Amino acid sequence: DRPEPPRALRLWEASGTWLGLQWEPGFDGGLEQHFLLRAEGPGAPPPPAALVTSGFSLTLGGLRPDTPYDVTVTARNARGESAPARLRAVTSGTEMGAGPR
């Protein structure tokens, strides 16, 4: 089957140009799964979608400072794609935080 949506999507840290995100995987449908992250902000060009092939966290970079982003994470396997997990996150107005990991 197709995988279930990721659960517990959360922001672990933010700076002026990146968002650090974590999530828990849903059931993988019995197949290897990967995660696709996308971010969209008003008046901001979307950064390229990011594919996570291992682990359950990612730092999305190339964002605009002090901008709200709608982030979606979907799980993918050989049978298809899950419904998205959604989160609204805002970059800070300054470069702060420990930096991308």
N, CA, C and O atoms as a DFTB+ gen file, in Angstrom:
404 C
 N C O
     1  1       0.821      -1.201       0.000
     2  2       0.000       0.000       0.000
     3  2       0.860       1.259       0.000
     4  3       2.070       1.217       0.225
     5  1       0.186       2.388      -0.263
     6  2       0.862       3.681      -0.129
     7  2       1.172       3.929       1.338
     8  3       0.488       3.397       2.212
     9  1       2.196       4.729       1.619
    10  2       2.529       5.004       3.026
    11  2       1.503       5.928       3.669
    12  3       0.772       6.647       2.987
    13  1       1.467       5.892       4.989
    14  2       0.631       6.820       5.745
    15  2       1.367       8.155       5.874
    16  3       2.591       8.199       5.756
    17  1       0.631       9.239       6.114
    18  2       1.281      10.550       6.261
    19  2       2.234      10.579       7.455
    20  3       2.027       9.866       8.438
    21  1       3.275      11.401       7.367
    22  2       4.139      11.619       8.533
    23  2       3.308      12.212       9.672
    24  3       2.294      12.872       9.441
    25  1       3.757      11.965      10.911
    26  2       3.062      12.468      12.096
    27  2       3.964      13.427      12.862
    28  3       5.184      13.431      12.695
    29  1       3.339      14.230      13.699
    30  2       4.061      15.094      14.645
    31  2       5.097      15.981      13.960
    32  3       6.212      16.128      14.460
    33  1       4.741      16.570      12.828
    34  2       5.633      17.511      12.155
    35  2       5.812      18.727      13.053
    36  3       4.837      19.324      13.509
    37  1       7.080      19.091      13.304
    38  2       7.355      20.212      14.197
    39  2       8.616      20.966      13.767
    40  3       9.494      20.433      13.088
    41  1       8.661      22.210      14.188
    42  2       9.818      23.071      13.972
    43  2      10.732      22.928      15.172
    44  3      10.292      23.121      16.305
    45  1      12.005      22.590      14.949
    46  2      12.932      22.483      16.084
    47  2      13.831      23.703      16.201
    48  3      14.370      23.966      17.276
    49  1      14.005      24.458      15.108
    50  2      14.807      25.682      15.171
    51  2      14.586      26.469      13.889
    52  3      14.262      25.901      12.846
    53  1      14.767      27.797      13.979
    54  2      14.601      28.648      12.801
    55  2      15.627      29.770      12.843
    56  3      16.052      30.203      13.914
    57  1      16.016      30.233      11.664
    58  2      16.873      31.404      11.540
    59  2      16.234      32.306      10.496
    60  3      15.083      32.100      10.109
    61  1      16.976      33.299      10.043
    62  2      16.464      34.186       9.005
    63  2      16.382      33.533       7.641
    64  3      15.632      34.000       6.783
    65  1      17.135      32.460       7.417
    66  2      17.163      31.854       6.081
    67  2      16.913      30.358       6.052
    68  3      16.983      29.751       4.984
    69  1      16.621      29.740       7.196
    70  2      16.348      28.308       7.197
    71  2      15.401      27.914       8.316
    72  3      15.264      28.620       9.315
    73  1      14.743      26.757       8.128
    74  2      13.857      26.160       9.114
    75  2      14.315      24.732       9.368
    76  3      14.509      23.970       8.421
    77  1      14.488      24.362      10.614
    78  2      14.825      22.987      10.975
    79  2      13.550      22.241      11.341
    80  3      12.827      22.667      12.241
    81  1      13.264      21.146      10.668
    82  2      12.017      20.406      10.833
    83  2      12.271      18.962      11.239
    84  3      13.271      18.361      10.847
    85  1      11.354      18.413      12.028
    86  2      11.405      17.005      12.422
    87  2      10.003      16.428      12.305
    88  3       9.016      17.161      12.370
    89  1       9.914      15.111      12.132
    90  2       8.636      14.431      12.061
    91  2       8.826      12.970      12.441
    92  3       9.950      12.482      12.559
    93  1       7.714      12.290      12.626
    94  2       7.719      10.856      12.876
    95  2       7.098      10.179      11.655
    96  3       6.122      10.682      11.098
    97  1       7.649       9.055      11.242
    98  2       7.086       8.386      10.070
    99  2       5.774       7.691      10.408
   100  3       5.593       7.189      11.517
   101  1       4.865       7.667       9.444
   102  2       3.688       6.828       9.550
   103  2       4.051       5.440       9.054
   104  3       5.207       5.186       8.717
   105  1       3.083       4.544       9.006
   106  2       3.329       3.198       8.483
   107  2       3.830       3.310       7.051
   108  3       3.270       4.069       6.260
   109  1       4.879       2.564       6.706
   110  2       5.535       2.681       5.396
   111  2       4.870       1.872       4.294
   112  3       5.369       1.847       3.169
   113  1       3.746       1.203       4.590
   114  2       3.073       0.397       3.578
   115  2       3.792      -0.902       3.288
   116  3       3.458      -1.594       2.326
   117  1       4.785      -1.250       4.111
   118  2       5.547      -2.471       3.898
   119  2       6.671      -2.319       2.884
   120  3       7.293      -3.306       2.491
   121  1       6.932      -1.093       2.462
   122  2       7.978      -0.820       1.472
   123  2       8.888       0.301       1.967
   124  3       8.514       1.066       2.856
   125  1      10.069       0.390       1.394
   126  2      10.978       1.483       1.731
   127  2      10.315       2.812       1.391
   128  3       9.708       2.958       0.330
   129  1      10.435       3.778       2.296
   130  2       9.831       5.081       2.036
   131  2      10.848       6.207       2.159
   132  3      11.876       6.079       2.825
   133  1      10.530       7.302       1.501
   134  2      11.307       8.536       1.538
   135  2      10.328       9.666       1.824
   136  3       9.113       9.481       1.756
   137  1      10.867      10.837       2.144
   138  2      10.011      11.972       2.489
   139  2      10.352      13.156       1.603
   140  3      11.524      13.452       1.369
   141  1       9.322      13.832       1.110
   142  2       9.487      14.995       0.251
   143  2       8.969      16.216       1.000
   144  3       7.818      16.244       1.433
   145  1       9.831      17.233       1.151
   146  2       9.463      18.457       1.853
   147  2       9.376      19.604       0.865
   148  3      10.217      19.756      -0.021
   149  1       8.341      20.401       1.041
   150  2       8.149      21.601       0.218
   151  2       7.793      22.761       1.146
   152  3       7.183      22.559       2.196
   153  1       8.182      23.989       0.748
   154  2       7.839      25.188       1.513
   155  2       7.398      26.276       0.548
   156  3       8.012      26.482      -0.499
   157  1       6.327      26.970       0.912
   158  2       5.836      28.089       0.112
   159  2       5.572      29.266       1.028
   160  3       4.950      29.123       2.081
   161  1       6.057      30.451       0.611
   162  2       5.838      31.667       1.381
   163  2       5.266      32.748       0.491
   164  3       5.535      32.755      -0.710
   165  1       4.478      33.672       1.048
   166  2       3.874      34.728       0.243
   167  2       4.935      35.654      -0.338
   168  3       5.748      36.215       0.397
   169  1       4.926      35.810      -1.642
   170  2       5.881      36.691      -2.305
   171  2       7.302      36.180      -2.312
   172  3       8.208      36.894      -2.741
   173  1       7.521      34.976      -1.854
   174  2       8.869      34.413      -1.812
   175  2       8.951      33.260      -2.805
   176  3       8.064      32.406      -2.840
   177  1      10.004      33.232      -3.605
   178  2      10.144      32.086      -4.508
   179  2      10.337      30.814      -3.700
   180  3      11.130      30.803      -2.759
   181  1       9.631      29.740      -4.043
   182  2       9.783      28.518      -3.251
   183  2      11.170      27.920      -3.432
   184  3      11.703      27.894      -4.542
   185  1      11.752      27.441      -2.339
   186  2      13.031      26.744      -2.479
   187  2      12.772      25.407      -3.163
   188  3      11.634      24.937      -3.184
   189  1      13.794      24.796      -3.716
   190  2      13.592      23.478      -4.329
   191  2      13.047      22.486      -3.305
   192  3      13.381      22.559      -2.122
   193  1      12.217      21.570      -3.760
   194  2      11.729      20.508      -2.884
   195  2      12.934      19.688      -2.429
   196  3      13.902      19.526      -3.172
   197  1      12.867      19.181      -1.217
   198  2      13.966      18.394      -0.663
   199  2      13.494      16.969      -0.428
   200  3      12.415      16.750       0.123
   201  1      14.292      16.006      -0.843
   202  2      13.981      14.596      -0.661
   203  2      14.863      14.033       0.443
   204  3      16.088      14.119       0.366
   205  1      14.246      13.457       1.468
   206  2      14.968      12.850       2.576
   207  2      14.900      11.341       2.395
   208  3      13.815      10.760       2.387
   209  1      16.055      10.710       2.252
   210  2      16.090       9.268       2.024
   211  2      16.426       8.482       3.276
   212  3      16.255       7.264       3.307
   213  1      16.907       9.169       4.317
   214  2      17.148       8.497       5.595
   215  2      16.962       9.515       6.705
   216  3      17.305      10.686       6.548
   217  1      16.428       9.073       7.806
   218  2      16.192       9.956       8.938
   219  2      14.851      10.656       8.843
   220  3      14.115      10.515       7.867
   221  1      14.552      11.429       9.905
   222  2      13.258      12.076      10.006
   223  2      13.410      13.536      10.406
   224  3      12.658      14.047      11.236
   225  1      14.397      14.203       9.802
   226  2      14.591      15.628      10.035
   227  2      15.322      16.225       8.845
   228  3      16.001      15.525       8.093
   229  1      15.169      17.534       8.692
   230  2      15.822      18.232       7.590
   231  2      15.845      19.719       7.884
   232  3      14.943      20.249       8.533
   233  1      16.880      20.387       7.403
   234  2      16.945      21.837       7.437
   235  2      16.672      22.350       6.032
   236  3      17.412      22.055       5.093
   237  1      15.590      23.128       5.900
   238  2      15.251      23.743       4.613
   239  2      15.912      25.113       4.563
   240  3      15.607      25.974       5.388
   241  1      16.808      25.326       3.614
   242  2      17.524      26.587       3.508
   243  2      17.085      27.402       2.309
   244  3      16.188      27.008       1.564
   245  1      17.738      28.554       2.131
   246  2      17.447      29.424       0.999
   247  2      16.147      30.187       1.156
   248  3      15.518      30.552       0.162
   249  1      15.732      30.434       2.404
   250  2      14.460      31.107       2.660
   251  2      14.676      32.588       2.939
   252  3      15.801      33.025       3.185
   253  1      13.588      33.358       2.899
   254  2      13.650      34.791       3.185
   255  2      13.433      35.050       4.670
   256  3      12.626      34.372       5.306
   257  1      14.150      36.032       5.229
   258  2      13.954      36.372       6.642
   259  2      12.549      36.899       6.917
   260  3      11.906      37.492       6.050
   261  1      12.090      36.670       8.143
   262  2      10.831      37.208       8.647
   263  2       9.657      36.910       7.704
   264  3       8.838      37.784       7.418
   265  1       9.593      35.667       7.232
   266  2       8.571      35.262       6.259
   267  2       7.875      34.000       6.746
   268  3       8.541      33.048       7.153
   269  1       6.529      33.979       6.710
   270  2       5.819      32.740       7.047
   271  2       5.887      31.768       5.869
   272  3       5.754      32.173       4.714
   273  1       6.092      30.508       6.165
   274  2       6.132      29.459       5.143
   275  2       5.143      28.359       5.505
   276  3       5.044      27.949       6.662
   277  1       4.420      27.892       4.508
   278  2       3.596      26.704       4.648
   279  2       4.452      25.528       4.203
   280  3       4.838      25.430       3.038
   281  1       4.744      24.640       5.144
   282  2       5.613      23.493       4.889
   283  2       4.747      22.239       4.795
   284  3       3.849      22.031       5.610
   285  1       5.026      21.408       3.794
   286  2       4.361      20.114       3.692
   287  2       5.418      19.021       3.609
   288  3       6.477      19.197       3.006
   289  1       5.105      17.893       4.228
   290  2       5.956      16.703       4.162
   291  2       5.059      15.547       3.740
   292  3       4.035      15.286       4.370
   293  1       5.445      14.862       2.681
   294  2       4.729      13.666       2.242
   295  2       5.688      12.490       2.259
   296  3       6.892      12.648       2.058
   297  1       5.139      11.313       2.499
   298  2       5.923      10.077       2.442
   299  2       5.695       9.464       1.067
   300  3       4.591       9.538       0.527
   301  1       6.733       8.861       0.502
   302  2       6.636       8.200      -0.803
   303  2       7.221       6.803      -0.708
   304  3       8.225       6.573      -0.033
   305  1       6.569       5.873      -1.400
   306  2       7.153       4.551      -1.596
   307  2       6.850       4.122      -3.027
   308  3       6.323       4.915      -3.809
   309  1       7.170       2.894      -3.378
   310  2       6.994       2.427      -4.756
   311  2       5.522       2.406      -5.185
   312  3       5.236       2.340      -6.381
   313  1       4.590       2.461      -4.235
   314  2       3.149       2.413      -4.554
   315  2       2.499       3.786      -4.625
   316  3       1.352       3.896      -5.058
   317  1       3.202       4.838      -4.211
   318  2       2.594       6.161      -4.291
   319  2       3.039       7.080      -3.175
   320  3       4.060       6.864      -2.522
   321  1       2.229       8.126      -2.976
   322  2       2.553       9.196      -2.043
   323  2       1.433       9.334      -1.018
   324  3       0.260       9.148      -1.344
   325  1       1.791       9.658       0.206
   326  2       0.808       9.855       1.271
   327  2       0.157      11.225       1.148
   328  3       0.576      12.065       0.351
   329  1      -0.866      11.427       1.945
   330  2      -1.396      12.770       2.145
   331  2      -0.314      13.576       2.866
   332  3       0.530      12.993       3.546
   333  1      -0.324      14.899       2.730
   334  2       0.725      15.690       3.376
   335  2       0.470      15.949       4.853
   336  3      -0.674      16.029       5.302
   337  1       1.559      16.077       5.593
   338  2       1.538      16.662       6.932
   339  2       1.864      18.135       6.711
   340  3       2.732      18.458       5.901
   341  1       1.181      19.029       7.421
   342  2       1.338      20.473       7.180
   343  2       1.749      21.217       8.450
   344  3       1.398      20.838       9.568
   345  1       2.512      22.299       8.226
   346  2       2.971      23.138       9.329
   347  2       3.183      24.545       8.800
   348  3       3.693      24.716       7.692
   349  1       2.801      25.555       9.572
   350  2       3.122      26.944       9.244
   351  2       4.268      27.342      10.157
   352  3       4.162      27.224      11.378
   353  1       5.370      27.816       9.569
   354  2       6.552      28.216      10.330
   355  2       7.049      29.549       9.785
   356  3       6.887      29.842       8.600
   357  1       7.650      30.351      10.649
   358  2       8.123      31.682      10.269
   359  2       9.620      31.768      10.502
   360  3      10.108      31.428      11.580
   361  1      10.355      32.229       9.483
   362  2      11.782      32.483       9.657
   363  2      11.942      33.714      10.545
   364  3      11.060      34.571      10.591
   365  1      13.052      33.797      11.236
   366  2      13.285      34.941      12.107
   367  2      13.730      36.135      11.270
   368  3      14.013      36.008      10.079
   369  1      13.785      37.291      11.915
   370  2      14.216      38.499      11.221
   371  2      15.722      38.630      11.147
   372  3      16.230      39.508      10.451
   373  1      16.452      37.771      11.855
   374  2      17.912      37.842      11.886
   375  2      18.505      36.457      11.768
   376  3      17.807      35.458      11.945
   377  1      19.779      36.393      11.472
   378  2      20.498      35.126      11.428
   379  2      20.825      34.703      12.835
   380  3      21.767      35.216      13.439
   381  1      20.049      33.762      13.368
   382  2      20.293      33.260      14.720
   383  2      20.196      31.755      14.685
   384  3      19.820      31.164      13.672
   385  1      20.531      31.151      15.779
   386  2      20.438      29.699      15.879
   387  2      21.795      29.064      15.628
   388  3      22.772      29.742      15.310
   389  1      21.829      27.776      15.776
   390  2      23.085      27.042      15.672
   391  2      23.489      26.783      14.225
   392  3      24.627      26.395      13.964
   393  1      22.586      26.991      13.296
   394  2      22.905      26.746      11.901
   395  2      22.385      25.407      11.434
   396  3      22.031      24.557      12.251
   397  1      22.334      25.210      10.138
   398  2      21.833      23.936       9.594
   399  2      22.657      22.767      10.076
   400  3      23.870      22.874      10.252
   401  1      21.980      21.632      10.291
   402  2      22.664      20.407      10.727
   403  2      22.482      19.345       9.693
   404  3      22.978      18.231       9.859
